[in-house]
Amino acid sequence: MSKWTGLHNPERHGQEGQGRARLWCECGSWCSEDALCDCCELVELRAEVERLTAEVEALRNSLGHCAAENATLRENDVLWRSRMKTAEAQVQRVRDMCTGYERTVFAAVSAGYVASAPVASVANDLRRALDGGESDE
């Protein structure tokens, strides 16, 4: 095991004290591996402050990235909600149109007539309703 010579400032540490692994420091206190003198502790604390500062900066960058990601998610949510409303409106238009056709067909069958709207016309009306237009009903 090597002799303790001061953690950070070996040039400031001098005489051994009472046969133990500790040295007297110019800062006016004893220094050992277990109990640092003031100047060595100050260096340790500064190193810890730098490490914590870097960690805080990394967390800020991470939070900034998360905030940007969150903003993107909010934009996507707004976009999907808009698309969902558009789709719901399309479905409602088709339901309304189908209800109108059901009434027409029911009235025609009740009156003994064949349905008056040809299939091609119904398909075209359905496409128009799904595309956002109104049916001819």
MDTraj code that builds the backbone (N, CA, C; nanometers):
import mdtraj as md
import numpy as np

residues = "MET SER LYS TRP THR GLY LEU HIS ASN PRO GLU ARG HIS GLY GLN GLU GLY GLN GLY ARG ALA ARG LEU TRP CYS GLU CYS GLY SER TRP CYS SER GLU ASP ALA LEU CYS ASP CYS CYS GLU LEU VAL GLU LEU ARG ALA GLU VAL GLU ARG LEU THR ALA GLU VAL GLU ALA LEU ARG ASN SER LEU GLY HIS CYS ALA ALA GLU ASN ALA THR LEU ARG GLU ASN ASP VAL LEU TRP ARG SER ARG MET LYS THR ALA GLU ALA GLN VAL GLN ARG VAL ARG ASP MET CYS THR GLY TYR GLU ARG THR VAL PHE ALA ALA VAL SER ALA GLY TYR VAL ALA SER ALA PRO VAL ALA SER VAL ALA ASN ASP LEU ARG ARG ALA LEU ASP GLY GLY GLU SER ASP GLU".split()
xyz = np.array([
    [0.0855, -0.1180, 0.0000],
    [0.0000, 0.0000, 0.0000],
    [0.0896, 0.1237, 0.0000],
    [0.0571, 0.2173, -0.0850],
    [0.1416, 0.3372, -0.0946],
    [0.1068, 0.4376, 0.0145],
    [0.2020, 0.5234, 0.0421],
    [0.1853, 0.6247, 0.1461],
    [0.0972, 0.7387, 0.0943],
    [0.0115, 0.7857, 0.1791],
    [-0.0778, 0.8966, 0.1436],
    [0.0037, 1.0229, 0.1269],
    [-0.0129, 1.0910, 0.0096],
    [0.0649, 1.2133, -0.0145],
    [-0.0249, 1.3316, -0.0474],
    [-0.1498, 1.3254, -0.0100],
    [-0.2402, 1.4365, -0.0388],
    [-0.3115, 1.4131, -0.1702],
    [-0.4381, 1.4292, -0.1683],
    [-0.5189, 1.3932, -0.2842],
    [-0.4976, 1.4846, -0.4035],
    [-0.5062, 1.6142, -0.3840],
    [-0.5041, 1.7057, -0.4979],
    [-0.3845, 1.8007, -0.5008],
    [-0.3316, 1.8315, -0.3895],
    [-0.2233, 1.9294, -0.3812],
    [-0.1025, 1.8699, -0.3098],
    [-0.0310, 1.7751, -0.3706],
    [0.0804, 1.7109, -0.2995],
    [0.1893, 1.8099, -0.2598],
    [0.2049, 1.9174, -0.3370],
    [0.3093, 2.0150, -0.3045],
    [0.2765, 2.0930, -0.1773],
    [0.1542, 2.0941, -0.1348],
    [0.1150, 2.1685, -0.0149],
    [0.1195, 2.0825, 0.1106],
    [0.1332, 1.9528, 0.0934],
    [0.1313, 1.8614, 0.2071],
    [0.2740, 1.8273, 0.2490],
    [0.2980, 1.8334, 0.3784],
    [0.4336, 1.8144, 0.4290],
    [0.4491, 1.6975, 0.5229],
    [0.4705, 1.7304, 0.6490],
    [0.5126, 1.6341, 0.7495],
    [0.4055, 1.5293, 0.7774],
    [0.4565, 1.4088, 0.8096],
    [0.3648, 1.3042, 0.8534],
    [0.3243, 1.3318, 0.9957],
    [0.2083, 1.2908, 1.0305],
    [0.1621, 1.3157, 1.1664],
    [0.1473, 1.1884, 1.2464],
    [0.2185, 1.1790, 1.3505],
    [0.2076, 1.0770, 1.4540],
    [0.1973, 0.9337, 1.4005],
    [0.2737, 0.8996, 1.2967],
    [0.2794, 0.7639, 1.2459],
    [0.1561, 0.7173, 1.1704],
    [0.0610, 0.8013, 1.1491],
    [-0.0601, 0.7636, 1.0762],
    [-0.0470, 0.8076, 0.9309],
    [-0.1352, 0.7557, 0.8475],
    [-0.1335, 0.7925, 0.7053],
    [-0.2069, 0.9244, 0.6865],
    [-0.1505, 1.0286, 0.7402],
    [-0.2066, 1.1619, 0.7210],
    [-0.0932, 1.2615, 0.7130],
    [-0.1209, 1.3705, 0.6458],
    [-0.0187, 1.4724, 0.6230],
    [-0.0707, 1.6084, 0.6665],
    [0.0222, 1.6922, 0.7112],
    [-0.0129, 1.8298, 0.7455],
    [-0.0133, 1.9102, 0.6170],
    [-0.1152, 1.9942, 0.5988],
    [-0.1280, 2.0746, 0.4778],
    [-0.1053, 2.2213, 0.5115],
    [-0.0583, 2.2958, 0.4136],
    [-0.0363, 2.4399, 0.4311],
    [-0.1651, 2.5145, 0.4611],
    [-0.2790, 2.4543, 0.4292],
    [-0.4072, 2.5221, 0.4561],
    [-0.4401, 2.5202, 0.6059],
    [-0.3592, 2.4479, 0.6835],
    [-0.3754, 2.4518, 0.8283],
    [-0.4547, 2.3367, 0.8860],
    [-0.4640, 2.2246, 0.8147],
    [-0.5351, 2.1099, 0.8707],
    [-0.4704, 1.9799, 0.8240],
    [-0.5049, 1.8735, 0.8924],
    [-0.4531, 1.7424, 0.8558],
    [-0.5302, 1.6902, 0.7356],
    [-0.4620, 1.6071, 0.6561],
    [-0.5239, 1.5522, 0.5362],
    [-0.4974, 1.4015, 0.5318],
    [-0.6023, 1.3255, 0.5096],
    [-0.5889, 1.1804, 0.4936],
    [-0.6949, 1.1330, 0.3941],
    [-0.6871, 1.0063, 0.3613],
    [-0.7862, 0.9523, 0.2676],
    [-0.9271, 0.9612, 0.3256],
    [-0.9381, 0.9480, 0.4564],
    [-1.0688, 0.9489, 0.5223],
    [-1.1210, 1.0890, 0.5524],
    [-1.0304, 1.1832, 0.5741],
    [-1.0686, 1.3196, 0.6102],
    [-0.9778, 1.4166, 0.5358],
    [-1.0296, 1.4733, 0.4307],
    [-0.9509, 1.5649, 0.3480],
    [-0.9323, 1.6985, 0.4182],
    [-0.8204, 1.7626, 0.3877],
    [-0.7997, 1.8991, 0.4371],
    [-0.8891, 1.9926, 0.3568],
    [-0.8960, 2.1173, 0.3979],
    [-0.9861, 2.2138, 0.3339],
    [-0.9555, 2.2336, 0.1861],
    [-0.8275, 2.2455, 0.1499],
    [-0.7960, 2.2748, 0.0091],
    [-0.8238, 2.1534, -0.0795],
    [-0.7960, 2.0325, -0.0301],
    [-0.8272, 1.9128, -0.1102],
    [-0.9782, 1.8937, -0.1219],
    [-1.0499, 1.9201, -0.0117],
    [-1.1951, 1.9076, -0.0151],
    [-1.2561, 2.0088, -0.1113],
    [-1.1985, 2.1290, -0.1157],
    [-1.2461, 2.2312, -0.2078],
    [-1.2324, 2.1845, -0.3530],
    [-1.1193, 2.1223, -0.3848],
    [-1.0995, 2.0696, -0.5203],
    [-1.2031, 1.9612, -0.5495],
    [-1.2253, 1.8735, -0.4505],
    [-1.3264, 1.7680, -0.4659],
    [-1.4655, 1.8285, -0.4886],
    [-1.4966, 1.9299, -0.4084],
    [-1.6286, 1.9939, -0.4216],
    [-1.6443, 2.0625, -0.5567],
    [-1.5375, 2.1284, -0.6033],
    [-1.5444, 2.1920, -0.7357],
    [-1.5652, 2.0881, -0.8445],
    [-1.4972, 1.9744, -0.8333],
    [-1.5143, 1.8670, -0.9310],
    [-1.6582, 1.8140, -0.9270],
    [-1.7126, 1.8021, -0.8069],
    [-1.8507, 1.7556, -0.7924],
    [-1.9485, 1.8575, -0.8508],
    [-1.9214, 1.9865, -0.8287],
    [-2.0063, 2.0920, -0.8865],
    [-2.0023, 2.0838, -1.0397],
    [-1.8849, 2.0637, -1.0961],
    [-1.8733, 2.0505, -1.2427],
    [-1.9501, 1.9291, -1.2921],
    [-1.9369, 1.8161, -1.2201],
    [-2.0084, 1.6958, -1.2603],
    [-2.1594, 1.7175, -1.2539],
    [-2.2061, 1.7789, -1.1440],
    [-2.3495, 1.8052, -1.1296],
    [-2.3984, 1.9067, -1.2322],
    [-2.3155, 2.0072, -1.2618],
    [-2.3524, 2.1059, -1.3641],
    [-2.3697, 2.0381, -1.4991],
    [-2.2783, 1.9485, -1.5328],
    [-2.2885, 1.8742, -1.6590],
    [-2.4129, 1.7860, -1.6588],
    [-2.4430, 1.7254, -1.5450],
    [-2.5616, 1.6404, -1.5341],
    [-2.6894, 1.7230, -1.5509],
    [-2.6928, 1.8410, -1.4880],
    [-2.8090, 1.9299, -1.5013],
    [-2.8254, 1.9737, -1.6472],
    [-2.7149, 2.0071, -1.7120],
    [-2.7206, 2.0479, -1.8528],
    [-2.7730, 1.9337, -1.9395],
    [-2.7265, 1.8123, -1.9108],
    [-2.7752, 1.6958, -1.9854],
    [-2.9248, 1.6761, -1.9628],
    [-2.9689, 1.6955, -1.8383],
    [-3.1122, 1.6838, -1.8093],
    [-3.1923, 1.7926, -1.8794],
    [-3.1383, 1.9147, -1.8822],
    [-3.2072, 2.0232, -1.9536],
    [-3.2200, 1.9904, -2.1019],
    [-3.1106, 1.9390, -2.1601],
    [-3.1160, 1.9009, -2.3009],
    [-3.2178, 1.7906, -2.3229],
    [-3.2203, 1.6957, -2.2301],
    [-3.3158, 1.5858, -2.2394],
    [-3.4583, 1.6384, -2.2274],
    [-3.4805, 1.7307, -2.1331],
    [-3.6136, 1.7896, -2.1171],
    [-3.6525, 1.8703, -2.2404],
    [-3.5544, 1.9418, -2.2975],
    [-3.5818, 2.0165, -2.4206],
    [-3.6230, 1.9232, -2.5322],
    [-3.5538, 1.8094, -2.5415],
    [-3.5885, 1.7094, -2.6429],
    [-3.7282, 1.6541, -2.6160],
    [-3.7569, 1.6271, -2.4878],
    [-3.8896, 1.5760, -2.4514],
    [-3.9982, 1.6793, -2.4813],
    [-3.9689, 1.8055, -2.4550],
    [-4.0665, 1.9112, -2.4826],
    [-4.0935, 1.9203, -2.6327],
    [-3.9875, 1.9105, -2.7129],
    [-4.0049, 1.9138, -2.8583],
    [-4.0847, 1.7929, -2.9046],
    [-4.0539, 1.6771, -2.8469],
    [-4.1270, 1.5554, -2.8814],
    [-4.2727, 1.5683, -2.8398],
    [-4.2961, 1.6274, -2.7223],
    [-4.4315, 1.6467, -2.6730],
    [-4.5091, 1.7419, -2.7646],
    [-4.4417, 1.8465, -2.8111],
    [-4.5078, 1.9399, -2.9030],
    [-4.5458, 1.8688, -3.0326],
    [-4.4566, 1.7832, -3.0815],
    [-4.4863, 1.7066, -3.2030],
    [-4.6052, 1.6143, -3.1788],
    [-4.6061, 1.5497, -3.0618],
    [-4.7185, 1.4616, -3.0294],
    [-4.8498, 1.5400, -3.0223],
    [-4.8439, 1.6618, -2.9635],
    [-4.9654, 1.7445, -2.9581],
    [-5.0119, 1.7816, -3.0979],
    [-4.9162, 1.8171, -3.1860],
    [-4.9527, 1.8503, -3.3240],
    [-5.0150, 1.7297, -3.3931],
    [-4.9556, 1.6124, -3.3731],
    [-5.0107, 1.4904, -3.4326],
    [-5.1490, 1.4602, -3.3768],
    [-5.1667, 1.4849, -3.2459],
    [-5.2967, 1.4622, -3.1846],
    [-5.4019, 1.5528, -3.2480],
    [-5.3675, 1.6790, -3.2680],
    [-5.4604, 1.7731, -3.3310],
    [-5.4930, 1.7272, -3.4736],
    [-5.3890, 1.6855, -3.5459],
    [-5.4085, 1.6376, -3.6822],
    [-5.5008, 1.5161, -3.6847],
    [-5.4752, 1.4184, -3.5963],
    [-5.5579, 1.2977, -3.5949],
    [-5.6997, 1.3276, -3.5490],
    [-5.7156, 1.4192, -3.4557],
    [-5.8515, 1.4561, -3.4138],
    [-5.9275, 1.5208, -3.5296],
    [-5.8581, 1.6031, -3.6064],
    [-5.9200, 1.6659, -3.7228],
    [-5.9608, 1.5606, -3.8256],
    [-5.8702, 1.4665, -3.8519],
    [-5.9022, 1.3590, -3.9463],
    [-6.0185, 1.2740, -3.8957],
    [-6.0210, 1.2506, -3.7646],
    [-6.1289, 1.1713, -3.7074],
    [-6.2626, 1.2436, -3.7238],
    [-6.2639, 1.3744, -3.7000],
    [-6.3881, 1.4511, -3.7173],
    [-6.4341, 1.4479, -3.8620],
    [-6.3375, 1.4591, -3.9555],
    [-6.3713, 1.4524, -4.0978],
    [-6.4318, 1.3166, -4.1303],
    [-6.3704, 1.2094, -4.0800],
    [-6.4214, 1.0741, -4.1058],
    [-6.5594, 1.0554, -4.0433],
    [-6.5773, 1.1061, -3.9223],
    [-6.7080, 1.0955, -3.8574],
    [-6.8146, 1.1700, -3.9373],
    [-6.7780, 1.2866, -3.9899],
    [-6.8727, 1.3636, -4.0716],
    [-6.9068, 1.2867, -4.1997],
    [-6.8073, 1.2217, -4.2611],
    [-6.8341, 1.1416, -4.3816],
    [-6.9302, 1.0278, -4.3498],
    [-6.9052, 0.9590, -4.2416],
    [-6.9922, 0.8478, -4.2028],
    [-7.1333, 0.8993, -4.1766],
    [-7.1448, 1.0127, -4.1109],
    [-7.2783, 1.0678, -4.0825],
    [-7.3517, 1.1052, -4.2113],
    [-7.2778, 1.1630, -4.3088],
    [-7.3417, 1.1959, -4.4371],
    [-7.3926, 1.0700, -4.5060],
    [-7.3153, 0.9623, -4.5041],
    [-7.3572, 0.8362, -4.5663],
    [-7.4773, 0.7795, -4.4922],
    [-7.4757, 0.7861, -4.3587],
    [-7.5919, 0.7380, -4.2820],
    [-7.7171, 0.8177, -4.3178],
    [-7.7019, 0.9504, -4.3251],
    [-7.8163, 1.0349, -4.3602],
    [-7.8683, 1.0006, -4.4988],
    [-7.7739, 0.9802, -4.5924],
    [-7.8138, 0.9480, -4.7287],
    [-7.8832, 0.8118, -4.7330],
    [-7.8294, 0.7146, -4.6603],
    [-7.8900, 0.5808, -4.6579],
    [-8.0294, 0.5868, -4.5967],
    [-8.0450, 0.6676, -4.4938],
    [-8.1775, 0.6837, -4.4329],
    [-8.2762, 0.7384, -4.5361],
    [-8.2301, 0.8364, -4.6157],
    [-8.3163, 0.8916, -4.7214],
    [-8.3518, 0.7871, -4.8254],
    [-8.2541, 0.7066, -4.8651],
    [-8.2821, 0.6005, -4.9629],
    [-8.3762, 0.4963, -4.9049],
    [-8.3577, 0.4622, -4.7770],
    [-8.4470, 0.3648, -4.7147],
    [-8.5913, 0.4149, -4.7188],
    [-8.6082, 0.5433, -4.6899],
    [-8.7443, 0.6007, -4.6945],
    [-8.8012, 0.5942, -4.8357],
    [-8.7154, 0.6295, -4.9333],
    [-8.7603, 0.6288, -5.0728],
    [-8.7980, 0.4879, -5.1169],
    [-8.7092, 0.3918, -5.0858],
    [-8.7355, 0.2534, -5.1262],
    [-8.8575, 0.1996, -5.0532],
    [-8.8671, 0.2267, -4.9232],
    [-8.9816, 0.1797, -4.8463],
    [-9.1110, 0.2378, -4.9022],
    [-9.1083, 0.3686, -4.9335],
    [-9.2287, 0.4328, -4.9884],
    [-9.2630, 0.3736, -5.1246],
    [-9.1607, 0.3477, -5.2061],
    [-9.1860, 0.2933, -5.3394],
    [-9.2391, 0.1509, -5.3299],
    [-9.1796, 0.0698, -5.2416],
    [-9.2261, -0.0680, -5.2263],
    [-9.3657, -0.0689, -5.1670],
    [-9.3907, 0.0187, -5.0700],
    [-9.5236, 0.0269, -5.0090],
    [-9.6290, 0.0659, -5.1120],
    [-9.5885, 0.1496, -5.2061],
    [-9.6831, 0.1954, -5.3087],
    [-9.6898, 0.0962, -5.4249],
    [-9.6101, -0.0115, -5.4188],
    [-9.6134, -0.1111, -5.5244],
    [-9.5218, -0.0788, -5.6402],
    [-9.4328, 0.0172, -5.6244],
    [-9.3403, 0.0529, -5.7316],
    [-9.2034, -0.0126, -5.7070],
    [-9.1284, -0.0251, -5.8106],
    [-8.9894, -0.0681, -5.8005],
    [-8.9099, 0.0543, -5.7551],
    [-8.8026, 0.0330, -5.6805],
    [-8.7208, 0.1453, -5.6320],
    [-8.6840, 0.2369, -5.7461],
    [-8.7011, 0.3660, -5.7263],
    [-8.6831, 0.4625, -5.8340],
    [-8.5378, 0.4988, -5.8623],
    [-8.4471, 0.4795, -5.7644],
    [-8.3084, 0.5210, -5.7861],
    [-8.2267, 0.4028, -5.8365],
    [-8.1655, 0.4132, -5.9548],
    [-8.0823, 0.3041, -6.0039],
    [-7.9578, 0.2866, -5.9164],
    [-7.9015, 0.1649, -5.9195],
    [-7.7869, 0.1313, -5.8354],
    [-7.6683, 0.2223, -5.8638],
    [-7.6415, 0.2552, -5.9891],
    [-7.5284, 0.3409, -6.0234],
    [-7.5439, 0.4778, -5.9578],
    [-7.6636, 0.5292, -5.9544],
    [-7.6879, 0.6585, -5.8917],
    [-7.6623, 0.6512, -5.7412],
    [-7.7032, 0.5414, -5.6774],
    [-7.6810, 0.5230, -5.5345],
    [-7.5304, 0.5187, -5.5066],
    [-7.4549, 0.4427, -5.5871],
    [-7.3102, 0.4320, -5.5681],
    [-7.2442, 0.5687, -5.5851],
    [-7.2877, 0.6451, -5.6853],
    [-7.2305, 0.7789, -5.7064],
    [-7.2611, 0.8705, -5.5885],
    [-7.3834, 0.8623, -5.5374],
    [-7.4197, 0.9442, -5.4217],
    [-7.3373, 0.9062, -5.2980],
    [-7.3147, 0.7758, -5.2811],
    [-7.2313, 0.7307, -5.1693],
    [-7.0896, 0.7863, -5.1818],
    [-7.0325, 0.7795, -5.3007],
    [-6.8966, 0.8327, -5.3211],
    [-6.8917, 0.9820, -5.2924],
    [-6.9911, 1.0547, -5.3401],
    [-6.9961, 1.1991, -5.3156],
    [-7.0062, 1.2284, -5.1658],
    [-7.0871, 1.1501, -5.0956],
    [-7.1032, 1.1711, -4.9517],
    [-6.9712, 1.1440, -4.8790],
    [-6.9005, 1.0380, -4.9201],
    [-6.7729, 1.0052, -4.8566],
    [-6.6657, 1.1072, -4.8901],
    [-6.6742, 1.1679, -5.0081],
    [-6.5751, 1.2681, -5.0490],
    [-6.6018, 1.4048, -4.9868],
    [-6.7111, 1.4179, -4.9159],
    [-6.7382, 1.5439, -4.8478],
    [-6.8516, 1.6224, -4.9078],
    [-6.9017, 1.5751, -5.0213],
    [-7.0148, 1.6452, -5.0842],
    [-7.1458, 1.5919, -5.0332],
    [-7.2490, 1.6587, -5.0658],
    [-7.3835, 1.6160, -5.0264],
    [-7.4412, 1.5265, -5.1341],
    [-7.5310, 1.4408, -5.0945],
    [-7.5986, 1.3547, -5.1914],
    [-7.7057, 1.4374, -5.2611],
    [-7.7634, 1.3783, -5.3630],
    [-7.8711, 1.4472, -5.4357],
    [-8.0034, 1.4371, -5.3608],
    [-8.0078, 1.3643, -5.2539],
    [-8.1294, 1.3462, -5.1750],
    [-8.1799, 1.4772, -5.1249],
])
top = md.Topology()
chain = top.add_chain()
for i, resn in enumerate(residues, 1):
    res = top.add_residue(resn, chain, resSeq=i)
    for name in ("N", "CA", "C"):
        top.add_atom(name, md.element.get_by_symbol(name[0]), res)
traj = md.Trajectory(xyz[None], top)
